[in-house]
Amino acid sequence: MRGSYLVLSAVAASILAACSGGNPASPATNTAGAFAPSAHLPDSGIRSPRFLRLMHTPPHPPPRRHAITAAMRARARAGGWQQLSSTAAWTNGPDTPMLMTDGTVMVHDYCTSNWYSLAPDQSGNYSDGTWTKMASMPSSYAPLYFASAVLPDGKLIANGGEYNGGACAPQETNLGAIYDPVKNAWTAVSPPSGWGEIGDGQSAVLPNGTYMIGNCCYSTQALFNEKQLSWTQSGPSNGKQDENSEEGWALLPNGNMLDAEVADAPDAQTYNEGSNSWSAAGQTPMNLTAGFEIGPSTLRPNGTVFVAGANGLSAIYTANSGSGSWVAGPNFPIVGGQQYDVADGPSSVLTNGQVMIPASPGLYNAPTLYYLFNGKKLKNIAAPPNAPNDSTYNTRLLLLPTGQILEIDGSTDIEIYTAGSGGGAGTAPDVTKVPKTLTHGNTYMITGRRFNGMTQNNMYGDDAQEASNFPLVRITNNASSRVVYCRTHGTTFMGVASNRKVSTMFDVPSTIGTGASTLVVVANGVASTPISITIQ
């Protein structure tokens, strides 16, 4: 999350302005071709950055200026929001939430090494779920604004951080760690060779299951070898034409990955895992950046990508033949004379295909308003109670297996949004093979189509990645109605919006109730047709 950058050719004048009380948080919008050529670093093989950071995005939520009244809470409740009945013992506050393959949600306590797990109650209800403190990361690693992903084997990995340590010191750290949920243990992960920083780099799990990260300040990426805990650098000769900084990566139905560029806006590129190379993907109809920020790029179930701008504009990408095509999207509104935008912020796709996205005025300002994008229009909806104190940058959204949205803003007021049910035709997982009799404590394979859903679902950009394009297995006991999630692992394919057959292993808990039950696979909050099974 980078607040302010300068073109190197204008460094002197800008530093003088900043040091004399200028406003480096609101530079002119960057345009393509405005930067000097980059030099090469012979020791690391990566290009030197073309920007100089004068200011970081705030490490804490905006100052709390509004008391939340009973009337404000009532409006939020009437609009579909519900506060969790309990919270964890946060040191600083919750930031990145990660849906795990056993149905729990791991939530990081920002600028600490702490993680807490939210487990649903026996009815599968997250609003009345239970918080448990899990193992902490290595004590030297306490990040904020970092890369993260759930891997095909169900492990959680985190890398980098714009800030690190209990005091939220700006470090662009290159530290990392991987979490084993079976052992409840973290293992340190060294950075790619020659990377002095990862910072607020972006990441994605590619369709072939490989985890890829971007360096915050260069045009290089790296591919992770989980078995060896090692990296293979990609670039700088792989076609990536600008620095990764501030960009978000969206998986496409064709297996490529879209990147709406920031440094070279309005250009866009796509990455192909087979050739390990980037190629042109046209240009957005207008520049979507401001303050060297951009909003999330969100793939919808219909195959289009909605890219929200940091300047109140938006664009829609379709991965058709050639480099794909772009059209202008709707503008975010002007409210009270202020342009609302998404200068760093989250989005999440509801089961009906609409995109939930907050917007706030300018750069890092409160308040936040909430919208649903239906493919054509932005519709204002009720906001969670603390939205008057929030900006988009401190907000996170995560789709739950129930089809609800979990909202986190760094405060203890964690909310869940419930919308109308339903998924588009052909979006639900389809189970083609699973044993009809399962023994508690054993592991089984399940096979089907659309196991990864239609989208990564939860987007933000370079500061937070919460993709949940993997299958969950949920079993409900017919007699007791108790809901149990079985941890999945070994998922054979991680691409989105695909009808290819995918298999995954699932562990039936030893504590599960026996007898007649129903099994579903859940992806993107949409469940498959229930299958009758017996637990013995």
N, C-alpha and C positions, 0 to 999 in steps of 0.2 A: 504494500500500500504506500505509494510514493506521493508525497504531497506536492513537491515543487521541484522542477528541473529547469536547467538553463542550457541553451545552446552554447557550446564552448566558445564560439566567436563573440558572444555577448556577455561572457562571464564577468569582466571587470565592471561594466556599467551596472549589472544586476546585483553584484555583491555590494556595491556602494549603496544602491537603493535599499537592499535588505538590511544592511548595517545601520542605515539612517532612519529606519522605521518604515521602510517600504512594505508592500504587501506581496511577499513571494508566493502566497497561497493562491493568487489569482492571475497567473501569467496569461499572455495571449495564447490562443489555441495554436497548437503545433500543426504544421502542414507538411505534406510530403516534400522532400527535397530541401528542407530547411537546415540540414545538419551537415557539418563537415565530414569528410571521409574518415573512417576509423583506422587507427594504427593496429599493429599486431603485437601480442605479447609472446615473445619467443619461448618463455619458460612454461607456458601453459597451453599455447596453441589457440587461445581464445582472444577475441578482439577487445580492445579497451572500450569502455562505455563512452557514449557521446554526451552524457549528461552529468551534471554536478548537483547533488542533492543539497538543498539549503534547509529543507524543512521536512519533517516526518508527519505522516498522518497521526492524529492524537492517539496515544496509547490507552486512553480511557474513554468511556462514553461522554457525551456532552454534559456540561454542568446541569444538574437537576434544578430546573427553574419552576416547575409546575407540580403542585401537590395533586395526587390522583384522588378525585372525589368519588363518592358513591354513585353520583349520576354518570360520571365518565365510565366507571366500571359497568354500570347497568347498560349503557349504550353498547359497550364492547360485547357484553354477554348476549344482548339481543341480536348482535351482528354475527354471532357464531364463535366468539372467543370464550375460552374457559381457562382459568388459572389452575396450574398444578396444585394439588392439595398439600404437597410438601416440597422442600428444596434441600440441597446439600449444604454442607458447611464450607462455602466458598471462602478462599482467602482474598482474592481480588474480584472474581465474578466469572460466570460461564461465558465461553466464546464458541469455539468450533464444536458442533455436535456431529457424531459419526454413527450412522446406523450400522450395527454389527450383524453378522450372518446368523446369530442366534436370537435376533429380535430385540436385543437390548440396545440402548443408545449410550455410547461413550461420549462424555462431555468434558472438554478441557477447561481448567481453571487458569485464566490467562496470566502470563508472566509468572507462572509457577510450573513445577513438574507434576502437578496433581491432575488426576483424571477421576471422574465419578461415573458410575454406571446407573442408568435408569432402566429398571425392569418393569414390564406391565404387571398388573395384578392378575389373579387367576382367571378373570374374565377377559383378559387381553386389553384391559383399559389402562392407557398410559397416564391419564390425568390423576389416577389414584395409585400410580406406580411407586416403587421403592428405590431409593437412592443408596448406593453402596460405594464407598471409597475403594478404588482399585489400586494396583501397584503404581508407584510413581516412576516417571522417567528418570534417567541419570540426573543427579542433583545439579550438574552444571548446565542442563538443558531445560530451560523454562521459557518457552517462546511465546510470541504473539505475532499473528499474520504469517502463517507458515504453510508449506505444502503438506498434503495428507491424502491418504487413500486406504480403502479396504481392499486387500489383495485377493486373488482367486482362492487362496487357501484359508481365507477368513482372518488373516492377521492384519493389524493396523500399522501403518507406517507414517511417520512424520519427519519432515526435513526442513531445515532452515528456520528462519524467523527474522522479521524486520527488527523486532525487539527481543531481548533475552535477559532473564534474571528477574529477581523479585522487585527490583526498582524500575523495571521496564526500560532498561538501557538500550538505546538504538545501536545495534551491533551488526546487522546483516549476517547473522551467525551461519556457519556452515555445519553445525551439529545436526544430528538426526538420531532416531531410535525406531525400533520395530517392536510391536507388542504381540505376544502370544496369548490369546485368550484362554487356552487350555491350561497353560502354566501360570497365568496371571503374572507375567514377567516381561520386562522391557530389556532389549539388548541394544547397545549403542551401535550406530551405523556411521561409518566414516564417510566423508564427502567424496565426490569424484576427484581424481587426481588433478591437482593444479587449481582447484576451486577454493579460493580464499573466502568466498561468500556464496551462500544460496539465497539468504534473505527471504523476502516475500515472493519466492518463486512459485510458479504454477506447476501443476502435475495432472496426470491422467493415467488410468490403466487402459492400455491399448487393447483392441479386440483380441490379440493373441495372448493377452494376460500379462504383458510386460509393463511394468511401472516406469513412467517417464517423467522426469522433472526438467524444469527450465531454470537456468541461472538468472537471478533477479536483474543482473546488470549487463549481461552479454547476450549474444545471439546463439549461444550453444545450449544444447540439452544433454541429458545423460539417461541411459537405459540401465535399469537395476537388475542384477543377477542375485536373486534372493538366496539361492543355495550357497553362494560364495560371499554374500554380503559385499558385493563389489559392483563397479559401474563401468560402462562403456560409453565414452563420450561421443556424442553426435554433433557434428559441426566443428568449425565454422563453415565447412565447404559443402554443407548439405542443402543449400539453397535458401536458408532462412535469411531474409533480407534486412531485418532490423532486430534490435534488442528485444528480449522477451518481456521486458519490464511492463507491468500493469496489464498484460494481455491475459485473456482466458481461453481455454481450449475446450471446444465442444465436439464430441464424437458425432459423426454423421452416419446415416443408414448405409452408405456405400463403403463404410469401413475407414474412411479418411477422418481427419480431425481439422476443424475450422479454427482459424485464428484471425480475428479482426484486429488489425495492427493499431498500435498507438503511436510509436515513434514515426512510422511511415504512413500514418493515416492520410487518406482514406483507403489505402491498399488493404487487401486481405490475402491470406494464403491458406493452403491446406497441406497437411502432413500425411504421407502415405507410409505405413509401417513396412510394407513389402520392399520398397526401394529406399527406405530410411531417408526420405528427401521431402523438401517443401516445394510447392509450385504455386503459381499465381491463382487466385480465386476472385479476380475482378476487384472492384472498388465499391465501397458503400456509397449510396447516392449522395451523401454529404459527410463531412467530418463529424464523427460522434464523440470526439475527445474534448475535454476541457480540464485545465489544471493538471494536465498529463494524467488523466484518469479516464476510465470508461466503465460502463455497467456490464452486467452479465450477458453472456451469449447462451440462449436457452433453446435446445431442440424440442419442438413440440411433436406430438404423435403423428401429425400429418406430414412430417418430414421437413418442415421449414424451421429455420433458426431465427428467433427473435433477439435482436441485439439492441440493448438499451443504452442510450448515450449519456455521457456526463454533462451534456449541454441541453438536455430536454428533448432531443431528437431521438429517433430510433430507425432501425432498418430491418428488413426481413430477407434472409438468404435461402435460396433453394438449390440443392446440389443436383442439378440436372446435367446435361451433357457439357463437356468442356470444363470451363472454370466455374460453372454455376452462374446464377443470376441473382441480382439484388433489386429490391424495390424499397421505396421509402415506407416506413411504418408511421404510426400515429405519434404526434407530439405529446409530451407530458404537459400538464396544464400550467398556467400561470395563476397563482393563488395569492391574493393580497398584494399584488404587484411583484411577486417573486416567482421566478421560473423554477419549477420543480424538476429534478433530474435524478439520475442514479450514478453519482460520482463515487464509485466503489459501493457495492451493495448486492444483496442476495436476490434470488428468485427460486421458485419451486413450482413444479407442474402438478396441478390437481389431477385426480383420476379422470375428470371429464375433458382433459386436454388444455384447460385454461391455465395461464401462467400467473401466479401470485407474485407481485413485485411491489416493494415500497419505493417511495420517492421522497426527497427532501430538497430544500432550496439551496442552491449554490454548492459550495464545497465544505462538507463536514458540519453542516448546520442542522439544527432542529427547527421545526418538528418534522415528523414523518407521516405521510399519508399512504394509504394502501390501495392497490389497484389490481384488477383482474384483466388480463389481455386475452381476448377470445379469437385472435387471429386477424381481427380488423380494428377493434376499438379497445380503448382503455376505460374500464368502468371503476369508479371510486366505490370502495366498500368500507365497512367498519374497520377501524384500526384497533390494535390491542391497547389496553389502558395507558401504558407508559409511552405510547407513541409521541405525545407532546414533548417529551424529553429526549427523544431518539433522533439520530441521523441514520442514513442508510448504512454507513460504514461500520457501525457497531451492532448491526442487526444480522442475525443468521436465521435461515429457514430450512427445515428438514421435513420431507414427507415421511410419515410413519407407515408401517404396514397396514394400519387401519384405514388409510386414505386421508387421515388428518394431517395438518401441518403443525409442527413444533416450532415455536418462535422464541428466540433467545436474544437478549439485548445487553448482556453484561450485568444486569440487575438480578435480584432474587425473584422478580416477577416473571416466571416462565409460563408461557401461554400455549394453548392448543386451539387451532381453528378447525371447525367442522363445516364442511361444505356439502352440497348435494352429492349423492353417490353417483356411480356410473363411470364406465370407461367406454371409449369408442369401440366400434366393431373391429374385431381382429386384434385387439391390444392385450387381452388376457392371456396368461400362460396356458399352455395346453399340454397336459401330462399324457405321455404316450406309453410309459412303462414304469411301474413301481410294484414291489411285492404287496400283496393284499393282507399278509399276516406279518407283523413286525414284533420282535422281541425287545423288551426294554433293555437298554444298555448296549445294544448292537448298532452297527453302522450299515447303511444300505445305499444303493445307487438309485437315483431317479432320473428319468429322461423325458424330454419334451421339447416344445418350441416356445419361443418368446419368453424364455426364462430370464432374460436380462432386461425385459421391458422395452419401452420405445425410446427411452432417453436416459441420460445420466441423472436427470430429475432435479437435483439441487445444485444450483450454480452460484457463483460469485465472481470468480476471476483469479487473480494471482495471489490473493490473500487468504483464501479459504476454499478448499475443495472438499465436498461432502457427497460425492457421487454414490448412488445406491443402485446401480444397474447390475444387480445380481439376484439370484433366487433365494427366497426364504421358504422353509417348509413349516407349515402350521398345522397342528393336530388338535382337534377338539373332541373331548370325550362325550359320547352321546348321553350318558347317564348324568354326569356331574356338570357338564358344560364347561369344564375346566379347559383353558387354552394353554397349549405348550408350543414353543418354537424349538425346532431341532436345528442345531448348528450345522450349516452347510459349509462345504470345503471341497477343493478340487474341481471347481467349476471349469469346464473345458473350453469355454468361449465367453468373451466379455463384450462383444459388439452389441450395439443397440439396434432396435427395430429390425430384427432378423428373424426369418422363419426357419433357419437351419436348426437341426437337432442339437440340443445341448444336454449334457449330463452333469450331475453334481452328486457328491456323497452327502449323506445327512446322518447325524448321530441321534438316535432315540434316547432321551435321558433315562437314566436308571430309576428316576423318581416318578416317571409318568404313570398315570392311572391305567389299569388294564381294562380290557373289554372292547365293545363295539365303539368305533370312533370314525371321524371323517378327517380326511387329509386334503389340504390345498397347497399349491405353490403360489406365493405372492411375489409380484415384481411391480415396482412403481406404485405400490398401494392397491393393485388390482389382483384379485384372487382368481385362480382357475376354478373350473367346475369341481365341486367336492367329490371325493372318491371314498367309498366305504372301505374301511380297513378294520382289522382286529389287532389289538395290542395284547401280547401275552408275556 
